[in-house]
């Protein structure tokens, strides 16, 4: 039957990401990393049996020095999956 329990939570979240970019005529890759920490929300809906839909969001500082410039970063993650156990 479709429609199962919904779980909602509020807390603190963190995110770390590393990305790279290379021009066509360049020999080296430029890399940069991002870090965000702040309030987080999570919504998880178990649709049918072990199938779920999950949304997580973090509203935090992009990196530890950016708070001087009031530079905030939203990070949203959406997933659909199957629980194995």
PDB file with SEQRES, HELIX, SHEET and CRYST1 records, atoms N, CA, C and O in Angstrom:
SEQRES   1 A   85  UNK UNK UNK UNK UNK UNK UNK UNK UNK UNK UNK UNK UNK          
SEQRES   2 A   85  UNK UNK UNK UNK UNK UNK UNK UNK UNK UNK UNK UNK UNK          
SEQRES   3 A   85  UNK UNK UNK UNK UNK UNK UNK UNK UNK UNK UNK UNK UNK          
SEQRES   4 A   85  UNK UNK UNK UNK UNK UNK UNK UNK UNK UNK UNK UNK UNK          
SEQRES   5 A   85  UNK UNK UNK UNK UNK UNK UNK UNK UNK UNK UNK UNK UNK          
SEQRES   6 A   85  UNK UNK UNK UNK UNK UNK UNK UNK UNK UNK UNK UNK UNK          
SEQRES   7 A   85  UNK UNK UNK UNK UNK UNK UNK                                  
HELIX    1 AA1 UNK A   66  UNK A   69  5                                   4    
SHEET    1 AA1 4 UNK A   6  UNK A  21  0                                        
SHEET    2 AA1 4 UNK A  30  UNK A  48 -1                                        
SHEET    3 AA1 4 UNK A  51  UNK A  61 -1                                        
SHEET    4 AA1 4 UNK A  72  UNK A  82 -1                                        
CRYST1    1.000    1.000    1.000  90.00  90.00  90.00 P 1           1          
ATOM      1  N   UNK A   1       0.838  -1.178   0.000  1.00  0.00           N  
ATOM      2  CA  UNK A   1       0.000   0.000   0.000  1.00  0.00           C  
ATOM      3  C   UNK A   1       0.885   1.244   0.000  1.00  0.00           C  
ATOM      4  O   UNK A   1       1.830   1.336   0.784  1.00  0.00           O  
ATOM      5  N   UNK A   2       0.583   2.193  -0.871  1.00  0.00           N  
ATOM      6  CA  UNK A   2       1.355   3.427  -0.948  1.00  0.00           C  
ATOM      7  C   UNK A   2       0.913   4.354   0.174  1.00  0.00           C  
ATOM      8  O   UNK A   2      -0.277   4.486   0.459  1.00  0.00           O  
ATOM      9  N   UNK A   3       1.872   4.979   0.793  1.00  0.00           N  
ATOM     10  CA  UNK A   3       1.597   5.901   1.885  1.00  0.00           C  
ATOM     11  C   UNK A   3       1.992   5.283   3.203  1.00  0.00           C  
ATOM     12  O   UNK A   3       1.239   4.503   3.786  1.00  0.00           O  
ATOM     13  N   UNK A   4       3.150   5.625   3.663  1.00  0.00           N  
ATOM     14  CA  UNK A   4       3.637   5.086   4.915  1.00  0.00           C  
ATOM     15  C   UNK A   4       4.040   6.200   5.851  1.00  0.00           C  
ATOM     16  O   UNK A   4       3.642   7.351   5.671  1.00  0.00           O  
ATOM     17  N   UNK A   5       4.826   5.859   6.843  1.00  0.00           N  
ATOM     18  CA  UNK A   5       5.214   6.852   7.836  1.00  0.00           C  
ATOM     19  C   UNK A   5       6.096   7.960   7.265  1.00  0.00           C  
ATOM     20  O   UNK A   5       6.884   7.744   6.344  1.00  0.00           O  
ATOM     21  N   UNK A   6       5.938   9.150   7.840  1.00  0.00           N  
ATOM     22  CA  UNK A   6       6.746  10.309   7.481  1.00  0.00           C  
ATOM     23  C   UNK A   6       7.521  10.723   8.724  1.00  0.00           C  
ATOM     24  O   UNK A   6       6.944  10.895   9.797  1.00  0.00           O  
ATOM     25  N   UNK A   7       8.835  10.881   8.570  1.00  0.00           N  
ATOM     26  CA  UNK A   7       9.688  11.304   9.679  1.00  0.00           C  
ATOM     27  C   UNK A   7      10.258  12.678   9.355  1.00  0.00           C  
ATOM     28  O   UNK A   7      10.719  12.919   8.239  1.00  0.00           O  
ATOM     29  N   UNK A   8      10.226  13.569  10.325  1.00  0.00           N  
ATOM     30  CA  UNK A   8      10.728  14.926  10.153  1.00  0.00           C  
ATOM     31  C   UNK A   8      11.678  15.234  11.295  1.00  0.00           C  
ATOM     32  O   UNK A   8      11.407  14.884  12.444  1.00  0.00           O  
ATOM     33  N   UNK A   9      12.798  15.891  10.984  1.00  0.00           N  
ATOM     34  CA  UNK A   9      13.752  16.237  12.024  1.00  0.00           C  
ATOM     35  C   UNK A   9      14.429  17.564  11.760  1.00  0.00           C  
ATOM     36  O   UNK A   9      14.567  17.994  10.614  1.00  0.00           O  
ATOM     37  N   UNK A  10      14.853  18.211  12.847  1.00  0.00           N  
ATOM     38  CA  UNK A  10      15.590  19.466  12.788  1.00  0.00           C  
ATOM     39  C   UNK A  10      16.862  19.287  13.594  1.00  0.00           C  
ATOM     40  O   UNK A  10      16.837  18.674  14.661  1.00  0.00           O  
ATOM     41  N   UNK A  11      17.979  19.815  13.099  1.00  0.00           N  
ATOM     42  CA  UNK A  11      19.244  19.675  13.810  1.00  0.00           C  
ATOM     43  C   UNK A  11      20.328  20.544  13.204  1.00  0.00           C  
ATOM     44  O   UNK A  11      20.052  21.588  12.613  1.00  0.00           O  
ATOM     45  N   UNK A  12      21.551  20.104  13.359  1.00  0.00           N  
ATOM     46  CA  UNK A  12      22.730  20.764  12.805  1.00  0.00           C  
ATOM     47  C   UNK A  12      23.281  19.874  11.700  1.00  0.00           C  
ATOM     48  O   UNK A  12      23.384  18.659  11.869  1.00  0.00           O  
ATOM     49  N   UNK A  13      23.636  20.478  10.571  1.00  0.00           N  
ATOM     50  CA  UNK A  13      24.172  19.710   9.459  1.00  0.00           C  
ATOM     51  C   UNK A  13      25.483  20.276   8.971  1.00  0.00           C  
ATOM     52  O   UNK A  13      25.806  21.436   9.223  1.00  0.00           O  
ATOM     53  N   UNK A  14      26.237  19.449   8.269  1.00  0.00           N  
ATOM     54  CA  UNK A  14      27.503  19.869   7.695  1.00  0.00           C  
ATOM     55  C   UNK A  14      27.681  19.301   6.304  1.00  0.00           C  
ATOM     56  O   UNK A  14      27.143  18.241   5.984  1.00  0.00           O  
ATOM     57  N   UNK A  15      28.448  20.015   5.462  1.00  0.00           N  
ATOM     58  CA  UNK A  15      28.696  19.590   4.088  1.00  0.00           C  
ATOM     59  C   UNK A  15      30.125  19.956   3.714  1.00  0.00           C  
ATOM     60  O   UNK A  15      30.608  21.040   4.041  1.00  0.00           O  
ATOM     61  N   UNK A  16      30.798  19.035   3.021  1.00  0.00           N  
ATOM     62  CA  UNK A  16      32.124  19.301   2.476  1.00  0.00           C  
ATOM     63  C   UNK A  16      32.128  18.828   1.031  1.00  0.00           C  
ATOM     64  O   UNK A  16      31.695  17.712   0.746  1.00  0.00           O  
ATOM     65  N   UNK A  17      32.611  19.661   0.114  1.00  0.00           N  
ATOM     66  CA  UNK A  17      32.686  19.294  -1.303  1.00  0.00           C  
ATOM     67  C   UNK A  17      33.979  19.840  -1.897  1.00  0.00           C  
ATOM     68  O   UNK A  17      34.461  20.904  -1.507  1.00  0.00           O  
ATOM     69  N   UNK A  18      34.527  19.093  -2.843  1.00  0.00           N  
ATOM     70  CA  UNK A  18      35.731  19.524  -3.562  1.00  0.00           C  
ATOM     71  C   UNK A  18      35.428  19.462  -5.049  1.00  0.00           C  
ATOM     72  O   UNK A  18      34.876  18.476  -5.538  1.00  0.00           O  
ATOM     73  N   UNK A  19      35.793  20.525  -5.771  1.00  0.00           N  
ATOM     74  CA  UNK A  19      35.526  20.564  -7.204  1.00  0.00           C  
ATOM     75  C   UNK A  19      36.778  21.023  -7.936  1.00  0.00           C  
ATOM     76  O   UNK A  19      37.667  21.645  -7.353  1.00  0.00           O  
ATOM     77  N   UNK A  20      36.830  20.705  -9.224  1.00  0.00           N  
ATOM     78  CA  UNK A  20      37.984  21.082 -10.030  1.00  0.00           C  
ATOM     79  C   UNK A  20      37.565  21.612 -11.389  1.00  0.00           C  
ATOM     80  O   UNK A  20      36.487  21.297 -11.894  1.00  0.00           O  
ATOM     81  N   UNK A  21      38.448  22.432 -11.979  1.00  0.00           N  
ATOM     82  CA  UNK A  21      38.179  23.019 -13.285  1.00  0.00           C  
ATOM     83  C   UNK A  21      39.502  23.101 -14.036  1.00  0.00           C  
ATOM     84  O   UNK A  21      40.537  23.441 -13.463  1.00  0.00           O  
ATOM     85  N   UNK A  22      39.451  22.783 -15.327  1.00  0.00           N  
ATOM     86  CA  UNK A  22      40.653  22.857 -16.149  1.00  0.00           C  
ATOM     87  C   UNK A  22      40.292  23.450 -17.503  1.00  0.00           C  
ATOM     88  O   UNK A  22      39.398  22.947 -18.184  1.00  0.00           O  
ATOM     89  N   UNK A  23      40.987  24.525 -17.901  1.00  0.00           N  
ATOM     90  CA  UNK A  23      40.807  25.097 -19.232  1.00  0.00           C  
ATOM     91  C   UNK A  23      41.346  24.133 -20.280  1.00  0.00           C  
ATOM     92  O   UNK A  23      42.181  23.280 -19.980  1.00  0.00           O  
ATOM     93  N   UNK A  24      40.860  24.276 -21.517  1.00  0.00           N  
ATOM     94  CA  UNK A  24      41.299  23.379 -22.579  1.00  0.00           C  
ATOM     95  C   UNK A  24      42.804  23.459 -22.829  1.00  0.00           C  
ATOM     96  O   UNK A  24      43.437  22.437 -23.094  1.00  0.00           O  
ATOM     97  N   UNK A  25      43.386  24.654 -22.750  1.00  0.00           N  
ATOM     98  CA  UNK A  25      44.806  24.801 -23.035  1.00  0.00           C  
ATOM     99  C   UNK A  25      45.677  24.760 -21.775  1.00  0.00           C  
ATOM    100  O   UNK A  25      46.890  24.948 -21.871  1.00  0.00           O  
ATOM    101  N   UNK A  26      45.095  24.521 -20.608  1.00  0.00           N  
ATOM    102  CA  UNK A  26      45.861  24.484 -19.360  1.00  0.00           C  
ATOM    103  C   UNK A  26      46.396  23.083 -19.105  1.00  0.00           C  
ATOM    104  O   UNK A  26      45.818  22.093 -19.554  1.00  0.00           O  
ATOM    105  N   UNK A  27      47.500  23.014 -18.384  1.00  0.00           N  
ATOM    106  CA  UNK A  27      48.075  21.713 -18.038  1.00  0.00           C  
ATOM    107  C   UNK A  27      47.726  21.292 -16.622  1.00  0.00           C  
ATOM    108  O   UNK A  27      47.851  20.117 -16.275  1.00  0.00           O  
ATOM    109  N   UNK A  28      47.292  22.233 -15.806  1.00  0.00           N  
ATOM    110  CA  UNK A  28      46.950  21.873 -14.426  1.00  0.00           C  
ATOM    111  C   UNK A  28      45.476  22.188 -14.143  1.00  0.00           C  
ATOM    112  O   UNK A  28      44.861  23.032 -14.794  1.00  0.00           O  
ATOM    113  N   UNK A  29      44.955  21.501 -13.178  1.00  0.00           N  
ATOM    114  CA  UNK A  29      43.563  21.648 -12.790  1.00  0.00           C  
ATOM    115  C   UNK A  29      43.464  22.583 -11.585  1.00  0.00           C  
ATOM    116  O   UNK A  29      44.225  22.453 -10.626  1.00  0.00           O  
ATOM    117  N   UNK A  30      42.530  23.518 -11.640  1.00  0.00           N  
ATOM    118  CA  UNK A  30      42.266  24.402 -10.500  1.00  0.00           C  
ATOM    119  C   UNK A  30      41.257  23.716  -9.595  1.00  0.00           C  
ATOM    120  O   UNK A  30      40.212  23.260 -10.060  1.00  0.00           O  
ATOM    121  N   UNK A  31      41.565  23.640  -8.300  1.00  0.00           N  
ATOM    122  CA  UNK A  31      40.674  22.980  -7.349  1.00  0.00           C  
ATOM    123  C   UNK A  31      40.233  23.954  -6.281  1.00  0.00           C  
ATOM    124  O   UNK A  31      40.956  24.883  -5.921  1.00  0.00           O  
ATOM    125  N   UNK A  32      39.019  23.722  -5.775  1.00  0.00           N  
ATOM    126  CA  UNK A  32      38.480  24.524  -4.695  1.00  0.00           C  
ATOM    127  C   UNK A  32      37.597  23.630  -3.836  1.00  0.00           C  
ATOM    128  O   UNK A  32      36.949  22.715  -4.343  1.00  0.00           O  
ATOM    129  N   UNK A  33      37.574  23.896  -2.548  1.00  0.00           N  
ATOM    130  CA  UNK A  33      36.702  23.119  -1.675  1.00  0.00           C  
ATOM    131  C   UNK A  33      35.725  24.042  -0.970  1.00  0.00           C  
ATOM    132  O   UNK A  33      36.008  25.223  -0.764  1.00  0.00           O  
ATOM    133  N   UNK A  34      34.575  23.496  -0.603  1.00  0.00           N  
ATOM    134  CA  UNK A  34      33.524  24.232   0.077  1.00  0.00           C  
ATOM    135  C   UNK A  34      33.157  23.505   1.361  1.00  0.00           C  
ATOM    136  O   UNK A  34      33.216  22.278   1.438  1.00  0.00           O  
ATOM    137  N   UNK A  35      32.782  24.272   2.352  1.00  0.00           N  
ATOM    138  CA  UNK A  35      32.370  23.721   3.628  1.00  0.00           C  
ATOM    139  C   UNK A  35      31.197  24.543   4.142  1.00  0.00           C  
ATOM    140  O   UNK A  35      31.251  25.772   4.124  1.00  0.00           O  
ATOM    141  N   UNK A  36      30.150  23.888   4.594  1.00  0.00           N  
ATOM    142  CA  UNK A  36      28.996  24.592   5.155  1.00  0.00           C  
ATOM    143  C   UNK A  36      28.540  23.865   6.414  1.00  0.00           C  
ATOM    144  O   UNK A  36      28.528  22.635   6.457  1.00  0.00           O  
ATOM    145  N   UNK A  37      28.170  24.620   7.429  1.00  0.00           N  
ATOM    146  CA  UNK A  37      27.626  24.051   8.658  1.00  0.00           C  
ATOM    147  C   UNK A  37      26.546  24.995   9.166  1.00  0.00           C  
ATOM    148  O   UNK A  37      26.705  26.215   9.126  1.00  0.00           O  
ATOM    149  N   UNK A  38      25.457  24.427   9.640  1.00  0.00           N  
ATOM    150  CA  UNK A  38      24.375  25.270  10.131  1.00  0.00           C  
ATOM    151  C   UNK A  38      23.116  24.468  10.393  1.00  0.00           C  
ATOM    152  O   UNK A  38      23.157  23.238  10.421  1.00  0.00           O  
ATOM    153  N   UNK A  39      21.986  25.158  10.586  1.00  0.00           N  
ATOM    154  CA  UNK A  39      20.719  24.477  10.851  1.00  0.00           C  
ATOM    155  C   UNK A  39      20.333  23.567   9.681  1.00  0.00           C  
ATOM    156  O   UNK A  39      20.556  23.905   8.518  1.00  0.00           O  
ATOM    157  N   UNK A  40      19.757  22.419  10.002  1.00  0.00           N  
ATOM    158  CA  UNK A  40      19.386  21.449   8.976  1.00  0.00           C  
ATOM    159  C   UNK A  40      17.989  20.905   9.236  1.00  0.00           C  
ATOM    160  O   UNK A  40      17.542  20.814  10.379  1.00  0.00           O  
ATOM    161  N   UNK A  41      17.309  20.544   8.151  1.00  0.00           N  
ATOM    162  CA  UNK A  41      16.020  19.869   8.253  1.00  0.00           C  
ATOM    163  C   UNK A  41      16.080  18.576   7.444  1.00  0.00           C  
ATOM    164  O   UNK A  41      16.855  18.467   6.493  1.00  0.00           O  
ATOM    165  N   UNK A  42      15.270  17.614   7.820  1.00  0.00           N  
ATOM    166  CA  UNK A  42      15.217  16.341   7.099  1.00  0.00           C  
ATOM    167  C   UNK A  42      13.784  15.843   7.090  1.00  0.00           C  
ATOM    168  O   UNK A  42      13.097  15.857   8.112  1.00  0.00           O  
ATOM    169  N   UNK A  43      13.343  15.401   5.915  1.00  0.00           N  
ATOM    170  CA  UNK A  43      12.019  14.829   5.745  1.00  0.00           C  
ATOM    171  C   UNK A  43      12.175  13.500   5.025  1.00  0.00           C  
ATOM    172  O   UNK A  43      12.728  13.450   3.927  1.00  0.00           O  
ATOM    173  N   UNK A  44      11.695  12.428   5.631  1.00  0.00           N  
ATOM    174  CA  UNK A  44      11.803  11.091   5.053  1.00  0.00           C  
ATOM    175  C   UNK A  44      10.416  10.459   5.014  1.00  0.00           C  
ATOM    176  O   UNK A  44       9.737  10.353   6.036  1.00  0.00           O  
ATOM    177  N   UNK A  45      10.005  10.037   3.807  1.00  0.00           N  
ATOM    178  CA  UNK A  45       8.700   9.406   3.625  1.00  0.00           C  
ATOM    179  C   UNK A  45       8.917   7.994   3.113  1.00  0.00           C  
ATOM    180  O   UNK A  45       9.476   7.804   2.033  1.00  0.00           O  
ATOM    181  N   UNK A  46       8.486   7.012   3.870  1.00  0.00           N  
ATOM    182  CA  UNK A  46       8.530   5.620   3.431  1.00  0.00           C  
ATOM    183  C   UNK A  46       7.256   5.358   2.639  1.00  0.00           C  
ATOM    184  O   UNK A  46       6.167   5.258   3.204  1.00  0.00           O  
ATOM    185  N   UNK A  47       7.408   5.247   1.311  1.00  0.00           N  
ATOM    186  CA  UNK A  47       6.243   5.177   0.419  1.00  0.00           C  
ATOM    187  C   UNK A  47       5.566   3.816   0.444  1.00  0.00           C  
ATOM    188  O   UNK A  47       4.350   3.729   0.613  1.00  0.00           O  
ATOM    189  N   UNK A  48       6.345   2.755   0.278  1.00  0.00           N  
ATOM    190  CA  UNK A  48       5.782   1.407   0.212  1.00  0.00           C  
ATOM    191  C   UNK A  48       6.866   0.414   0.602  1.00  0.00           C  
ATOM    192  O   UNK A  48       7.892   0.317  -0.071  1.00  0.00           O  
ATOM    193  N   UNK A  49       6.647  -0.312   1.668  1.00  0.00           N  
ATOM    194  CA  UNK A  49       7.641  -1.289   2.104  1.00  0.00           C  
ATOM    195  C   UNK A  49       8.968  -0.634   2.429  1.00  0.00           C  
ATOM    196  O   UNK A  49       9.053   0.174   3.354  1.00  0.00           O  
ATOM    197  N   UNK A  50      10.012  -0.977   1.672  1.00  0.00           N  
ATOM    198  CA  UNK A  50      11.350  -0.433   1.899  1.00  0.00           C  
ATOM    199  C   UNK A  50      11.690   0.737   0.981  1.00  0.00           C  
ATOM    200  O   UNK A  50      12.812   1.240   1.041  1.00  0.00           O  
ATOM    201  N   UNK A  51      10.772   1.188   0.140  1.00  0.00           N  
ATOM    202  CA  UNK A  51      11.027   2.315  -0.755  1.00  0.00           C  
ATOM    203  C   UNK A  51      10.816   3.630  -0.011  1.00  0.00           C  
ATOM    204  O   UNK A  51       9.839   3.784   0.721  1.00  0.00           O  
ATOM    205  N   UNK A  52      11.734   4.575  -0.200  1.00  0.00           N  
ATOM    206  CA  UNK A  52      11.619   5.846   0.514  1.00  0.00           C  
ATOM    207  C   UNK A  52      11.971   7.032  -0.379  1.00  0.00           C  
ATOM    208  O   UNK A  52      12.634   6.888  -1.406  1.00  0.00           O  
ATOM    209  N   UNK A  53      11.507   8.202   0.041  1.00  0.00           N  
ATOM    210  CA  UNK A  53      11.809   9.489  -0.576  1.00  0.00           C  
ATOM    211  C   UNK A  53      12.347  10.370   0.542  1.00  0.00           C  
ATOM    212  O   UNK A  53      11.720  10.487   1.595  1.00  0.00           O  
ATOM    213  N   UNK A  54      13.497  10.989   0.323  1.00  0.00           N  
ATOM    214  CA  UNK A  54      14.186  11.720   1.373  1.00  0.00           C  
ATOM    215  C   UNK A  54      14.606  13.103   0.869  1.00  0.00           C  
ATOM    216  O   UNK A  54      15.139  13.224  -0.234  1.00  0.00           O  
ATOM    217  N   UNK A  55      14.367  14.151   1.677  1.00  0.00           N  
ATOM    218  CA  UNK A  55      14.837  15.507   1.387  1.00  0.00           C  
ATOM    219  C   UNK A  55      15.607  15.993   2.612  1.00  0.00           C  
ATOM    220  O   UNK A  55      15.116  15.913   3.738  1.00  0.00           O  
ATOM    221  N   UNK A  56      16.818  16.496   2.380  1.00  0.00           N  
ATOM    222  CA  UNK A  56      17.616  17.087   3.450  1.00  0.00           C  
ATOM    223  C   UNK A  56      18.060  18.468   3.009  1.00  0.00           C  
ATOM    224  O   UNK A  56      18.427  18.658   1.850  1.00  0.00           O  
ATOM    225  N   UNK A  57      18.032  19.422   3.900  1.00  0.00           N  
ATOM    226  CA  UNK A  57      18.458  20.775   3.584  1.00  0.00           C  
ATOM    227  C   UNK A  57      19.301  21.359   4.706  1.00  0.00           C  
ATOM    228  O   UNK A  57      19.002  21.163   5.884  1.00  0.00           O  
ATOM    229  N   UNK A  58      20.360  22.080   4.335  1.00  0.00           N  
ATOM    230  CA  UNK A  58      21.228  22.750   5.303  1.00  0.00           C  
ATOM    231  C   UNK A  58      21.307  24.223   4.905  1.00  0.00           C  
ATOM    232  O   UNK A  58      21.536  24.548   3.740  1.00  0.00           O  
ATOM    233  N   UNK A  59      21.117  25.099   5.871  1.00  0.00           N  
ATOM    234  CA  UNK A  59      21.314  26.527   5.645  1.00  0.00           C  
ATOM    235  C   UNK A  59      22.478  26.943   6.524  1.00  0.00           C  
ATOM    236  O   UNK A  59      22.327  27.067   7.739  1.00  0.00           O  
ATOM    237  N   UNK A  60      23.624  27.155   5.928  1.00  0.00           N  
ATOM    238  CA  UNK A  60      24.795  27.429   6.745  1.00  0.00           C  
ATOM    239  C   UNK A  60      25.798  28.331   6.083  1.00  0.00           C  
ATOM    240  O   UNK A  60      25.566  28.864   4.998  1.00  0.00           O  
ATOM    241  N   UNK A  61      26.910  28.492   6.748  1.00  0.00           N  
ATOM    242  CA  UNK A  61      28.007  29.283   6.216  1.00  0.00           C  
ATOM    243  C   UNK A  61      28.710  28.506   5.120  1.00  0.00           C  
ATOM    244  O   UNK A  61      28.938  27.304   5.252  1.00  0.00           O  
ATOM    245  N   UNK A  62      29.052  29.188   4.043  1.00  0.00           N  
ATOM    246  CA  UNK A  62      29.740  28.518   2.939  1.00  0.00           C  
ATOM    247  C   UNK A  62      31.129  28.074   3.351  1.00  0.00           C  
ATOM    248  O   UNK A  62      31.513  26.940   3.063  1.00  0.00           O  
ATOM    249  N   UNK A  63      31.878  28.908   3.999  1.00  0.00           N  
ATOM    250  CA  UNK A  63      33.129  28.507   4.630  1.00  0.00           C  
ATOM    251  C   UNK A  63      33.301  29.353   5.880  1.00  0.00           C  
ATOM    252  O   UNK A  63      32.565  30.320   6.073  1.00  0.00           O  
ATOM    253  N   UNK A  64      34.221  29.023   6.701  1.00  0.00           N  
ATOM    254  CA  UNK A  64      34.320  29.664   8.008  1.00  0.00           C  
ATOM    255  C   UNK A  64      34.680  31.142   7.934  1.00  0.00           C  
ATOM    256  O   UNK A  64      34.393  31.873   8.881  1.00  0.00           O  
ATOM    257  N   UNK A  65      35.293  31.614   6.859  1.00  0.00           N  
ATOM    258  CA  UNK A  65      35.640  33.019   6.739  1.00  0.00           C  
ATOM    259  C   UNK A  65      34.549  33.873   6.117  1.00  0.00           C  
ATOM    260  O   UNK A  65      34.595  35.099   6.227  1.00  0.00           O  
ATOM    261  N   UNK A  66      33.574  33.263   5.471  1.00  0.00           N  
ATOM    262  CA  UNK A  66      32.555  34.026   4.747  1.00  0.00           C  
ATOM    263  C   UNK A  66      31.529  34.699   5.643  1.00  0.00           C  
ATOM    264  O   UNK A  66      30.786  35.562   5.175  1.00  0.00           O  
ATOM    265  N   UNK A  67      31.466  34.331   6.918  1.00  0.00           N  
ATOM    266  CA  UNK A  67      30.465  34.959   7.778  1.00  0.00           C  
ATOM    267  C   UNK A  67      30.734  36.456   7.943  1.00  0.00           C  
ATOM    268  O   UNK A  67      29.826  37.204   8.305  1.00  0.00           O  
ATOM    269  N   UNK A  68      31.954  36.902   7.686  1.00  0.00           N  
ATOM    270  CA  UNK A  68      32.254  38.332   7.744  1.00  0.00           C  
ATOM    271  C   UNK A  68      31.537  39.099   6.634  1.00  0.00           C  
ATOM    272  O   UNK A  68      31.239  40.284   6.783  1.00  0.00           O  
ATOM    273  N   UNK A  69      31.265  38.420   5.523  1.00  0.00           N  
ATOM    274  CA  UNK A  69      30.588  39.034   4.378  1.00  0.00           C  
ATOM    275  C   UNK A  69      29.119  38.621   4.292  1.00  0.00           C  
ATOM    276  O   UNK A  69      28.441  38.952   3.320  1.00  0.00           O  
ATOM    277  N   UNK A  70      28.623  37.901   5.304  1.00  0.00           N  
ATOM    278  CA  UNK A  70      27.245  37.388   5.326  1.00  0.00           C  
ATOM    279  C   UNK A  70      26.943  36.551   4.088  1.00  0.00           C  
ATOM    280  O   UNK A  70      25.877  36.676   3.484  1.00  0.00           O  
ATOM    281  N   UNK A  71      27.884  35.709   3.723  1.00  0.00           N  
ATOM    282  CA  UNK A  71      27.766  34.844   2.551  1.00  0.00           C  
ATOM    283  C   UNK A  71      27.281  33.472   3.011  1.00  0.00           C  
ATOM    284  O   UNK A  71      28.068  32.683   3.533  1.00  0.00           O  
ATOM    285  N   UNK A  72      26.001  33.182   2.822  1.00  0.00           N  
ATOM    286  CA  UNK A  72      25.428  31.914   3.249  1.00  0.00           C  
ATOM    287  C   UNK A  72      25.227  30.992   2.049  1.00  0.00           C  
ATOM    288  O   UNK A  72      25.172  31.459   0.912  1.00  0.00           O  
ATOM    289  N   UNK A  73      25.118  29.698   2.293  1.00  0.00           N  
ATOM    290  CA  UNK A  73      24.985  28.704   1.237  1.00  0.00           C  
ATOM    291  C   UNK A  73      23.910  27.698   1.634  1.00  0.00           C  
ATOM    292  O   UNK A  73      23.963  27.128   2.723  1.00  0.00           O  
ATOM    293  N   UNK A  74      22.940  27.481   0.756  1.00  0.00           N  
ATOM    294  CA  UNK A  74      21.941  26.443   0.962  1.00  0.00           C  
ATOM    295  C   UNK A  74      22.412  25.177   0.274  1.00  0.00           C  
ATOM    296  O   UNK A  74      22.914  25.224  -0.849  1.00  0.00           O  
ATOM    297  N   UNK A  75      22.253  24.050   0.941  1.00  0.00           N  
ATOM    298  CA  UNK A  75      22.600  22.751   0.374  1.00  0.00           C  
ATOM    299  C   UNK A  75      21.364  21.873   0.496  1.00  0.00           C  
ATOM    300  O   UNK A  75      20.894  21.613   1.603  1.00  0.00           O  
ATOM    301  N   UNK A  76      20.833  21.415  -0.637  1.00  0.00           N  
ATOM    302  CA  UNK A  76      19.632  20.580  -0.647  1.00  0.00           C  
ATOM    303  C   UNK A  76      19.981  19.242  -1.296  1.00  0.00           C  
ATOM    304  O   UNK A  76      20.604  19.197  -2.356  1.00  0.00           O  
ATOM    305  N   UNK A  77      19.576  18.170  -0.656  1.00  0.00           N  
ATOM    306  CA  UNK A  77      19.809  16.829  -1.174  1.00  0.00           C  
ATOM    307  C   UNK A  77      18.475  16.088  -1.235  1.00  0.00           C  
ATOM    308  O   UNK A  77      17.735  16.044  -0.252  1.00  0.00           O  
ATOM    309  N   UNK A  78      18.178  15.512  -2.388  1.00  0.00           N  
ATOM    310  CA  UNK A  78      16.952  14.733  -2.578  1.00  0.00           C  
ATOM    311  C   UNK A  78      17.345  13.330  -3.021  1.00  0.00           C  
ATOM    312  O   UNK A  78      18.201  13.168  -3.891  1.00  0.00           O  
ATOM    313  N   UNK A  79      16.722  12.315  -2.425  1.00  0.00           N  
ATOM    314  CA  UNK A  79      17.050  10.947  -2.818  1.00  0.00           C  
ATOM    315  C   UNK A  79      15.812  10.059  -2.776  1.00  0.00           C  
ATOM    316  O   UNK A  79      14.893  10.268  -1.985  1.00  0.00           O  
ATOM    317  N   UNK A  80      15.820   9.069  -3.647  1.00  0.00           N  
ATOM    318  CA  UNK A  80      14.809   8.015  -3.679  1.00  0.00           C  
ATOM    319  C   UNK A  80      15.584   6.713  -3.601  1.00  0.00           C  
ATOM    320  O   UNK A  80      16.559   6.528  -4.329  1.00  0.00           O  
ATOM    321  N   UNK A  81      15.165   5.815  -2.731  1.00  0.00           N  
ATOM    322  CA  UNK A  81      15.958   4.609  -2.571  1.00  0.00           C  
ATOM    323  C   UNK A  81      15.185   3.443  -1.991  1.00  0.00           C  
ATOM    324  O   UNK A  81      13.969   3.484  -1.807  1.00  0.00           O  
ATOM    325  N   UNK A  82      15.953   2.398  -1.713  1.00  0.00           N  
ATOM    326  CA  UNK A  82      15.418   1.163  -1.135  1.00  0.00           C  
ATOM    327  C   UNK A  82      16.286   0.815   0.073  1.00  0.00           C  
ATOM    328  O   UNK A  82      17.511   0.759  -0.028  1.00  0.00           O  
ATOM    329  N   UNK A  83      15.645   0.585   1.204  1.00  0.00           N  
ATOM    330  CA  UNK A  83      16.369   0.125   2.391  1.00  0.00           C  
ATOM    331  C   UNK A  83      16.631  -1.368   2.244  1.00  0.00           C  
ATOM    332  O   UNK A  83      15.732  -2.126   1.882  1.00  0.00           O  
ATOM    333  N   UNK A  84      17.843  -1.786   2.520  1.00  0.00           N  
ATOM    334  CA  UNK A  84      18.210  -3.185   2.382  1.00  0.00           C  
ATOM    335  C   UNK A  84      17.935  -3.982   3.650  1.00  0.00           C  
ATOM    336  O   UNK A  84      17.790  -5.202   3.582  1.00  0.00           O  
ATOM    337  N   UNK A  85      17.859  -3.337   4.781  1.00  0.00           N  
ATOM    338  CA  UNK A  85      17.525  -4.030   6.029  1.00  0.00           C  
ATOM    339  C   UNK A  85      16.751  -3.132   6.943  1.00  0.00           C  
ATOM    340  O   UNK A  85      16.381  -3.542   8.043  1.00  0.00           O  
TER     341      UNK A  85                                                      
END                                                                             
